[in-house]
């Protein structure tokens, strides 16, 4: 995200922009009530956007892990500290700033200071249980931060046993199968709800990011993955359709496969798009159009952080029953404020922190 626009990969940026727009549009659809009532389809749009974010994070972080390990001496763990520090300086300053803003907004809206607020400081609010109502969108950020913490440790422990690229591939496949097995065990034992009990629980969703790690590993080590990226993307779309069918075919809170296999298929389907996206060069669109996609991708983390900060007061203060014209105006205000606040956060805070990080912390 700190790279200049000229050095970015357009295909990955396009997926990143699509991911955040899916989330923003899905959440903002509540502004259209009562003319339009958000349904399961809207929930799935938001879910798909977050799943794209997860595999994109795995693709990026997996590449950084591979690079860090390649430069380190075998058995020397000193690369882990700088890796953590660079990731934390990328994500935590903006997170804590917006967390403080959410505290202030909660007080302004009269809901008061959440009793479980210390959990948010260490991303433990949904570690193995349902996410609280406060700052509800932070559930996915907790999954990402725990992955950033655990992935280097697991990689360092596994390195002595991974003698080849094929061994690393099978180790990653084992991680993905373990994630699926854990979901099956928990669902069969405790019958949790699809959203609060499975989808948003850190311990049950870490494998979502690992699909992106597997894909960057194969993308770098297996020439056939790069050569057949288009075919893999089509397979990924088909697998994503199967995942959607598992979601829509039955009541998700009681359907076993919707709470277990569906998540794996959705992650795999999204991950299979990445080799194609990583090789998709910027099309011959007008520069302004390409710039829009790149900027949305650059601001995507900030957009995700601030969009509910804009939406919550709008829902609290705007009339409950508005005309269709008023709904359209509210939607435009929501999007404009979200993008403006995200741009200010990125350029005024996020990018200066990244510049300081790049001067102080070695890669």
Order of alpha helices (4+ residues) and beta strands (2+ residues): alpha-alpha-alpha-alpha-alpha-alpha-alpha-alpha-alpha-alpha-alpha-alpha-alpha-alpha-alpha-alpha
